[in-house]
Amino acid sequence: MKASNDLWRETLLPQLTPHLAREIAEFEDAITLRKQGRLSEKVFTEIRLRRGCYGQRYDNGQRHDGIRLRTLRYPCGDLLKGVNTVWDAPGMQRIKVPFGGLKAEQLDVVADLAEEYADGVVHVTTRQDFQLHYVHLDDTPTIMRRLAAVGITTREACGNTVRNVTACALAGICRDEVFDVTPYAKACAYFLLGHPDCQNFGRKFKIAFAGCADKPCALARIHDVGLIARLGNVNGRTVPGFEVLVGGGLGPVPYQAKVFSEFLPWEELLPTLQAIARVFAAQGEKRNRNRARLKFLVEKLGLDEFRQAVWRERATLPSQAARLPPLHEVEQPPQPHPIPSRALAPQIRETDPEYRAWLARNVYPQRQPGYVAVTVALPLGDISAEQLRGLADVVRRYTPDTVRTTIEQNFLIRWVPAHALPQIYGDLRRFSLADPLAGTIADITACPGTDTCKLGICSSRGLARELSLRLSAILDSLPPAVDALSIKVSGCFNSCAQHHVADIGFYGVSRNRSGHAVPHFQVLLGGDRRGNARSYGLAIAAVPSKNVPAALDRILRAYAAERNEDESFPDFVRRKGKVAFRELIGDLCQVPPRELEPAYYIDWADARPFSTEDLGVGECAGEVVTGVEFQLARCERLILDAQAQLDTGRLPQASHDAYRAMLDAAQALLESLGVKCSSDESIIEGFQKELYDTKLIFDPFVGSTFADYLLKAWQNRDRLADEEDTRRLLSEAQLFLDACHACYARILGGRGTTGKTAEDAR
C-alpha cells in the first residue's frame, strides 16, 4: 500500500480546486442529511448516482469464483444477510474517464484507492470508465477528493445525466482516421459536465466520437449521439466537422441511430449538442423510465420534427467555438521520449514464440513512423492494484505519459518507440500483462452479471471466463477468420456488454424445467460491428448455460468449414440463414432432468442451485407444465421463422409471425390460469385483465416494459412495417417471450410451494 491518508493530504489535497472541493463537500453533507432522515431516499439516490455511487448485489457474501474473492476493509460474509440499503454494505464506485485518456500519476492513485477502499481490483468498462467494487459509501467523499486532486471526477458517472464521453482509443495515431477527435471529445465532455441544460433528463445520455466511418473502434451508431469525423467544404475551404447520428442505443431492444446531419462544422459542435440536450430535457419522457431515452423521443417525434426542434433551440444559443481547438493544434505529435538504457526486466529474445504472438496481436503501428501502440488485454476487464501500478511504471518509462482505456475493456499504451518493443514486452510480462489475446476471439467482453449487478440473471463473467480459457488453449490452431471474431456476454437482456453488436453475442435468461430454474443464454447472431456497428444481432435460441461452449464450438466449426473465401462472419450468417444455425444447435437446447444431470441447474462460477427467486414444485402441476412449455416452445419457433422471413425480405410475414408468437404465448399463460380465449380480442382482453393489470407479467426489476410490447404490437397490427420496424418487433417478441417464461415460473412456483390455485397466483 503506497499512500496513507496523511501522505495524500500533504501532497494531493492542495491541488484540489475550490470548485471541486465544494462539490464533494456538498455530497458529503447529503450523506449526513440522509442518515439523519432529513433527505428522502428518492432524492438521495439520484444524488449519489450522479456522483457515481451504485448499490451492489450480494449473494449473502462474496461470490467464490476465484476472481472477486478478496480481503475487504469491511468484511462481508454472514453480516450481509438481509441487507437492504446502501448503508448496510459496500457498493460500487464508478470513475469517469473521458475518451479513456489517462496519465501514470492517475493510474497510481486509482490503484491506491482500489487497494485501500475496495477489493484490490480495478474494472475497466465498455464505456472506458473504471469501477471499484465493495466500496463503502462513507469512504466515497475521500475517494472523490483523491481522484479530483489528480484531475479525475466521478461526477455524472451514473444517473440521469450525460455519461462518460467515449472515443476511439486510437484517436490521433490511427492510420485510417480523418482527423484526431480527442480534443473534441474532451471539450464536449467538460462542456456538458454539470451543464444546467443537462440536469433534467428522464434517463442517461451517451455520446461517442469516431475518427472514421468504417471501423468499430467507437461504435458510434449505438449511442444517443454519435459523431463521426468528416471533412467538408465551407465557403470554398476544407474544414473538419462531423456526421451527426442521433437516437441510437442498445438495451433490451436496440435502435439504430439516424443521420441528423451529414456534415456539421467543428465550430457548431458544442452549441448543437447543447440544443439536443435542451430538446431531450424538455420533450423526453419523464414518468415512464422505460421510454425515457433519446431514441424513443426521436421515434415519437420523427427525425424531421426532432431536427427542426433542435435547430430552433440552436438559433437561440451563442457560438462556443472558442472552447474548441483548431485542427492544426490537434495533430502535433509529442516530443520523442528517451528510452531507459536498462528495462525493469531482462530483454526478451525476438525468436520467443510468445513474444512473436504478442507482436502480431497486441501491437499496432501508428501512422507516425517509428511508433507503435501496445494493447494490454485484461481478462474480463479486471486489473489488480499491483498490476495497475506496474502499468503506470511502464507508461512512465516508455511513453510521453499517455495511455487509454478501450471499449473492449483493455488498456492501450500509445507512442511506444518501435525499437523498445522487446523491453516493454518483458516489463509487461513481469506484471502478467502480456497475454497475446488482444483483438482475438478469446478477448471476450463481459458485464459484471450476477457477480455484483442487481439486474444480473446469469453469470456472464463465469461463462466468459470459461469460453476464454477454452479458446485461448486452441488460439494458435484457429483459422485467422475465426481468430478475429468478437464475443460479448451480458448477464441479462440490457446489453451492458453490447451483445447485439458482437459477431456472436450471449445474454442471460432463466428457463424452467419441471419446476426448477435453469440458467440459459440466448445466442445472438447477425451483429456487424463494421461501420461503427451497422447491424444488430437477433436471438436464435436459448441454450442451457452449460451447453454454451458446445454450441459455440459448432458455430465456429461451421464457419471455418463452410465460409467462402474472404467471407466475413456476418455475411456468412446472412447467407446461411438463422434457421440453419438454430437447427445446428437445436439438440443442445434440451435440458435433462435434474436427478440425471444436476450440473445443468448450476450456473458457471457458482456451487449452488441456480435461482432467480424462490420457486417450488407441485405434483399437481404436471399436466399444465407440459402443455404450457410446449406452447412457449412453439412460439420460440415462430420467432425463428419470423427471422427467416426477415432475412429473405418478406417483411409482412415476418411481422405476422412475431406478432402471432406474442399472442400465442399470452394465450398459453392465460390457459395456465384457467382462462380460455376464443379470439385474438379475447386474448388481449384476458392479458390486460389477468396478467397486465395484476402486474403478474411484470418483471420485478424493469416493470411493465416487456409486457407493453404485446399491447403495442396489438395497436400497430395493421400498420405496414419497414425493415427497421420489423427487426425491432422481432427483438420485442423475443423479450416478451422471455418474460412469459419468467412469469410462468412464478405462477408455477406459487402453486407448488403452497398449493395455491391459479386465482391465488394472480
N, C-alpha and C positions, 0 to 999 in steps of 0.2 A: 504494500500500500504506500503510494508515493506521498500523497498530500494529506495533511491533517487540517482540521478546521482552522487552527491558529495560523498555519502557513498560508492557506488560501486567503484568509482575511488580510494578511500582511501584503501579499503580492498581487492578488487579483481584485480584491474589493475596491481599491482606489480607482480601478479602471471602469467601474460601473457608473454609467451616466445618471444624472438626476432623474431623467425621464423614466429610464428603465427601473431605477430604484423605487420610484413612486408607484409604478405599475405593480411591481411584485409585492410591495408593502400593502397595496390595496387588496391583492389576492390573499395575503396572509390575514388581513383584517376580516375578509369574507369567511375564512375558515373559522376564525374565532366567533364571529356572529352566528354562524350555523351551529356551532357547538352550544352556544347559549340559547338557541331556539329563536333568535331574532331575525333569521333569514330562512325563507322557506326552502325545502329540499328541491323543489322545481327550479327556483331561481338559481340556487347554488349549483345545481347540476350543470346548467348551461355555463355558469361562470367557470367552474373547474374544467369543463370540456374545452372552453376557449383558451385555457392555459395548458391544454394537452394532457389532462389528468383523467384517465379512464378507470372505471371499475374493472375487476378481473374475475375470471371464472376459477373456482376451486372445486376439486372433487374430494372434499374432506382432507385437503392437504395437497402436496405436490404430486404431479404425475411422475411415475417412475419409469421414464422412457430412456434414461441414460443421457438425456440432453439437458433437461431443465432441472435436474436434481442438484441443488447447490445448498451450501450453508447460508442461511438467511440471518440478517440482523434481527428481524422479527420472526421467530420460528412459527411454523405453521402447524402441521400435524393435527392432533385432535382439537387443538384450540380453535380451528376454523370451522368446526361443525356448527351448522346453523347460522353462520354469519350472513347478514342481510344488507349491511351498509358499508360505505367506503371507510367508515371509522374502524370497523372490526378487523380488517385485513388489508395487507398491501395490495396495490393495484399496478397499473401501467402508466408510465410517463412517456409521452411521445415528444420528440425533439425535432423541430423544423430545420431542414437543411435545404434552402433554396437552390435549385438546379443541381443539388448534390455536392456543391463546392465546399471544400474543407482545407484547413491547414493543419500541420503537425501538432501545433500547440492545442488546437481544438480537439484533436483525437486524444491527446493526453488527458485533457480534462474529462471527456466523456468516459474514458477508461477508468479514471479515478472514481467517478460517480457510480459507475456500474459495480465497482468493487466495494465501495463504502456503503451504498444505499440500496443496491439491487442484488441480483443473484450472480453477479460476476460475468454476465453475458450481455452483449450489445446486439440487438437485432436490427438488420437493415431491411426496410420495407420496399414494396414495389413502387412507392412514391418518393423514393430517395431519402426518406426520413430515417431517424433512429428511434428505437423503442427500448426502454428499460422496464423490465417486469419485476414484480414483487417489491415495489416501491411504496413506502408508507406515505400517506397524504401529508402528515405533519412535516415530513422532510422535503416536500416539493418546493417550498419557497427558497430554502437553502440551495437546492439543486438549480433552481432557476437563476439565482444570483451568480452562482459559479459559472453557469453557462453564459449568462449575459456579459460577464466580465471578459469573455474571450469572443464576443460578437455573435453568440448563438441565442436564439429565442425559442420559447415554446408557445408563444402567443399564437392563437388561432391554428394550432396544430390539429385541433378537433373542433367539434361544434358546428353550428350553422354559419360557417364563415368561408372565406377564400382559403382553401387548404394549401399545402406546400406547392409552389410553382415548380414544375419539373421541366427538364430539358435534356437533350441528347448529352450523354456523358462525354462524347467525342467532340462536342462543340468547340471550334477553334483549332482543332487538329485533324478533323476528318478530311479524307481525300475527296469526298463526294459532296461536301456541303456547299451551299450557295454563299453563305457568309456565317460568321460566328454569332450565334443567337445568345451567347452567355450574357452580355451586358443588358440586353433587352429583357431577358428572363429575370435578371437581378433587379433591374429598375422596376419591372412590373410587380415583383414580389414585395418590395419595400414601399412602393407607392400605394398598393392596396392593403398593406398590413395596418390594421386599425383604422382604415378609412371610414369616415362616417356613413358613406353610401353603401358599405358592405357589412353593416351591423344588424340588418333587419331581414335576413334571408329566412326562408322556410326550411332550407336544408343546405348542405355543403355545396361548394362551388369549386371546380377543379380546372386548372389551366396547364397546358403543356406547350413547349416550344420545340419545333423540329427544324433541323438545319437543311433538310432536303425532303422531297415528296415521296421518295421510293423506299427508304429503309425503315425498319421497325424500331429505331432507337428511342423514339419518343411516344409512339402510338397516339399521335395527335387526334385521331378520329374517334377515340373513346372518351373524350373529355367534354366538359361543358363548353369550354372554349379551347380550340386547338389552333395553333399559329405555326404556319409552315413558311420558311424563308423563301422569298421571291425577289427577283429584280424586275423593276418596272420602269416605264418611260413616263416621266413627268416633265412637261414643258420642254421636251426635246433632250432631256438628260436622264441617264440611268441612275436610279436611286434604289436603295434597299427598302423592302417592305415585307408584307406578309399576306398569304392567303389565310383568311379567317374562317374557321369552321365553328359552328355552334350546335348545341343540343345533342352531343354525343354522350354516351355513358353505358356502363355495363349493368351491374346489379342483377336481379333475377331475370329481367328481360332487357337485352341490350338494344340500344338505339344507335344507329349510325349518324354521325354528325353531318350537318348540311352546310353547304357553302354559303356563308353570309356575305363574303366579299372576296372576289378573285384576286384583288390586289389592294392592300391598304398601305399607304406610305408610312415609313417609320415614325414620322412626326405625329401621326394620328393614333398611334398605338394606345397610349395611356388614356386619352380622353374617350376613345371608343370603348375600351374596357370599362371605364367608369360609367359610361352611358348604358352598357349592357347590364352592369351591376344595378343601376338605378331601375331599369325596367324589370329585372328579376325581383328586386326587393318590393317594387310597387305592385306588380301584377302576378307574381308567382304564388302558388298555393301556400297557405299557412296552416290551415286546420288539419288537413289530411297529409301527414308526413310522407305517406307512400306515393303521393303525386306532387311532391314539392321540389323536385329537381328541375333544372332549366329545360331538360329535354321534353318534359310534359308541357311546359309553357309554350315552347316552340311548336309542339304538336297542336296545342289548343288554339293558338292564335294563327298558325300557319306561318311559313317562313317570311312571306312578303309583308304581312302585317307586323310581325315581330321586327323585321328590318326597319320598317318605317318608324316604329316606336323608338327604336334605338337612335335613328338619325335625328328624330325630333329632340331627344334628350341631348344628343351630341351638339346640336345647334346652340344650346344654352350654356355650354361649357367652354372655358378658356383652353388655349393650347398648353400642352405640357411638354413641348419639345425640349425645353431646357433641361428636363430631368433625364434625357436620353443622350448617350454619347454618339457622336457621328461615326460613320463606319470606319474612317481612316484611323480612329483611335482604338478600334477593336482588334485589328488584325496584326498588331505588333507582337512578335514572339518575345518571350522573356529572355533575359541575358543568359548565355551559356553557363551551366552550373559546373563548378570544379568537382571532379570525382576524387574521392579519397584514394590514396595510394594503397591502403590496406582495407579490405572489406571486413565486416563483422564475422564472416565465416570463410573457410577456405574456398578458393576458386574452384568451380566445377569444370570437369573435363567436358569439352564440347562434343565428345562422342557418346556421352552418357545418354542412354535411350530415354530416360525420364525427362532429362533436360531438353532433348530434341522434341519430345511430345509437347512439353510446355511451350517451347518456342513456336510450334505450329499452331497451338490452340489459344494461348494466353497473351500473345504479343501482336500488337497492331502497329505497322509502320505509319508514322504520322506523315502528313503532307509536307511537313518541314523536314528536309533532308537531314539525316544523321540522328533523328529522334524517333523513339517508339513509345507507345502506351502499353502498360502491362496490367492485365486483369488479374485481380486476386479473387478466385472463386471461393465463395463461402457456402459450406453445406447448410441448407435451409436458411440462409441469410444470417447465420449466427457467427459471432466472433467473440472470443473471451477478452477480458480486460488486459491480460498479459499479452495476447496476440495483438490487440489494438495498439498497445504501447510499442511493440516491436514494429508494427506497420508505420507508426509515426516516426520511429528512428530511421527506417528505410527511406521514407519520403524526404526527411531532412538531408540524408546523406547523398541521395542520387538525383534530386529534382530541385527546381526553384520553389519547393514547398507547395505543391499542387496535387490534390487527389480528389476524386469524386466518387460518390455512391452511384449505383446504376439501378434502373428499374428491374433488372434481373437479380437484385439483392446481392450484388457484388461490389467490390471497390475497383476503381480504375486509377492507376498511378500514371500520370502524364509527364511528358517532357523528360523521359529517361534517355540518356545518351546510348545509342545502339551498341557502342563498344563496351558498355558496362553490364550487358545482359548476363554474362556468367556470374559476375559478382552479386548482382541484385537477386538472381535466382538462388544463389547459395544463402544469402541472408534471409530471403523469404522462406526457404525450406527449413532454416533453423527454427522458425516460428510456426512451422506446419501450415504455411500459407502459400505453398507452391503446387497445389493439386492441379494437374493438367486437364481441367474439366471445362474451362470457360467456353461458352458457345456450343457445348456438346449436348447430346440428349440426356446425359447424366447430370447436367447442371439444371436441376429441376426447381421451379418456383413453387413455393407453398405458403399459404396463410397460416396463422397460429392454430386455427382449428380448435379442437377440444382441449388443447393444452392450456390455453388461457382465455379464449374468446367465449363470451356468454352465448353467442349465437351458433357456435360450432355444433354440428351434428355428428360428424365423423372425424377421425384422427387424420387430418391432411398431412401433418408433419410425419406421422408414423408411416403412412403409405409412401410419401415422397422419399423418406429415408430408405425404405425397403427397395423401392424402384431404383434409386440412385446407386445403392450398393450393388444390386444385380447388374445394372447397366455398366457401371464402372469396371466390373470384373471382365466384361466382354468388349469394352470400348474399342480396343485395338483391332478386333476382328470384324467390326461392323463396316458395311459399305459407307463411303463418305456421305451419301444422300441420307442414310438413316442416322448417322452420327450427328448430323446438323439439325435434326428435328427438335422442336421445343415441346416440353411437357409442363403443364401447370395444374396444380391440385388445390382446390378450395374445400374447406370443411363443410360448406353449405352452399346454397344457391346464390349467395350475394356477390360472388366473383371477385373477392378481395385478392385472389391470386391471378385474376384475369384469365380464367379458364376458357372463356369464349374466344380468345384470340390466340390460343395455342394451336399447334398442329394437332396435338392430342390433349384434350382437357378432361378433367375429372372434377365432379363436385359431390359432396356427401349427402346422402339421403338415408332414411330409415325405411325398411320394409318389414312386414310381419309374416312369420311362418308358424302356423299352428299356435298363435298366441304369444310367440316370442319375437322380440325385436331383433333384427339382423342388420348390421351395418352394410350399406351398399354405397357404390359410387356410380353416378351417371357418367357414361362415356360420351364425350362430345367430339365430333369430327366435322371438318369443313371450315374451321377457322383459318384465316390467312393474315399473317402479320405484315406481309409486304404492303407497301403503300401506306404506311402508318396505320395498319390494321384495317384493311379494306373489306374484310368479310368476317362474319361471326359464325362460330360452330353451333351445331344443334345436337341435342342428346339423341343417341341411337339406342341405348339400352342401359338399364340399371343392373350392375354386376355386383354380386356379393364382394365385400372388401377383400376377402382372402383369395378371390379368383381374379382380381385385377391384374396381378403380374402375368398370369397366363393369358388373359385377354390382350394385354399389351403385346406380349410375345407373338401372338397370332397376327395381330395387325402389322407389326413390324416385318414379320417374315413375308406376309403377303405383299407388302410394298417393295421389299428387296427383290422378290422373285418375279413380280408381275409388272413393275413400272416400265414405261417406255423410256428410251434414252433421254436424259435431261428432264424428265417429268417430275415436277415438284409434288410434294405430298398433297397439298390442297387440290391440285389438278387431278391427281390420281384418285382422290376421294370422289371428285365430281364425275370422273369417267366411270368408276366402278359403281357408284351409287350407294347410298347409305343402307339400303335394304341388303345388299350383298355383305356389308360389314356386320349387320345385325345377325344375319344367318351364320356368318363366320364364327361369332362368339355366342350364339344363341344358347348352346348347351351349358355354357358357363354361368348363365343367369339363374340356373336352378339351385335351390338350397336344400341340402339333405336334412333329414330330421336331426334334432339336437342330440338325441341319445346316440346317434351314429357318428356325427361329426360335430362335436361341441366347439371346435375351433372357429367354425363359421359364425358363431354367436358371440365372438370376442373380437374387438377391433384391434388394429395394429397398435403396437406400443402400449398395450394395456393387458392386465391379467384378469380383469373382472368381466362378467357377462355384460354385453352391450345393452345400454338402455338410454332412452331419451326421457322417459318418465316411468312411473311405477305401473307396470302392466300385469294383469293376471290372466289365467287361463281357465275357462269354464267348459266342462264337458258338454253342456247343453248347446254350446255354440258351434259344434262340429259341422253341421249341415250348412249353416249360414256362412262360415268361413270359406268353405269350398265354393259356394255359389258366388259370393261377392268377389273373392280373389280371382275367380275365373273371369268374371265380367271386367274387372280392372285390368287383367292381363290382355283381354281383347281390346280394351281401349288403348293400351300401350301399342298394340299392333296397328290400330287405326292411325295413331300419330306417326308411326313409322311409314305407313302407306302415304300419309299426307306429305312427308318429306320426299318420298319418291316422286309424287306428283309435282312438288315444287321444283325438284331437280330437273324435271323434263318440261317445265314451263306451263303445266296445267294448273294454273292458279285457282280457278273456281273449284276444281275437285279437291285440291289441297286444303282450301279454306273449309270446304264442306266436311272433309274427313276430320280435321282438327276440331271443328265445332261439334261434330257428332260424338267424338271421343269425350268431350267435356259433358255433354248431355247424358251420355250413357253412363259415365262414371257417377254423375249426380244421382241418376236413377238407381244405380247399384247401392249407393249409400242409403237412399230413401227406403229401398226394399229391405235393407238390413234393419231398419227401424220399424218395419211393418207397414210402410206407406206404399200403396200401389198407385201407379201412374199409367194412364192410358193414352197420353198425348204429350207432345213437347211442351204445350202450355201448362199441363198439369205437373210436369217435371219442374219447370221453372217456379210455378206456384208453390209446390211442395218444398223445393230447395230453399226458397225465400222464407217460408214459414218454419220449417223443421230444422234447417241447418244454418241459415244465414241470420235470421232474427234471433235465434237462440245462441248464436256465436259458437255453435258446436264445430263448425267447419273452420273457424278462425285459428290460425297458427298462434300459439301463445306468445311468440316474440314479435311477429310482424303484423298481427291483427288481421284485417279483412282482405289484405292485398290479393291473395291468390283466389279467394272466394269471389272477389269482384270480377275476375276475368270471365267467368261464365255469364254473369249478368251483362257485362259489356259486349260479349260475343252475341248474346241474345238480342240486344238492342241494335247491333250492326249486322244482323244476319242477312239482310237483303242488300247490303252495300257491296258494290263491285270493288274488290281489293286489288291493289297493285302488289308488286313483288315484296316490297319492304313491309307492307301491312300483313301480307301472308306469312312472311318469315316471323314477324312478331307474334302473330296469332299462334303459330306452332310452338314458339317458346312459352307463351302463356298457357297453352293447352297442357304442355308437359308439366309446368309448375302447378297447375290446377290438379292434375292427376297425382302429383306428389302429395299435395295437400289432402286429397281424398284417401290415399294410402294412410297418411298420418291420422286423419280423422277416424278412419275405420279401426285403427289400432286403439284409439281412445275409447271408441264405442265398445269394442271387444273387451278391453281391459276393465271398463266399468261394469260389464256384466260378470266377467269371470271371477273377480275378486270378491264381489259382494252379493252376487246373484241378482243384480238389478235387471229390470226389464228394459226394453227399448225406451219406454216412456221415462224411466229414471235417467237413462243415459242422456236424453235430450234436456 
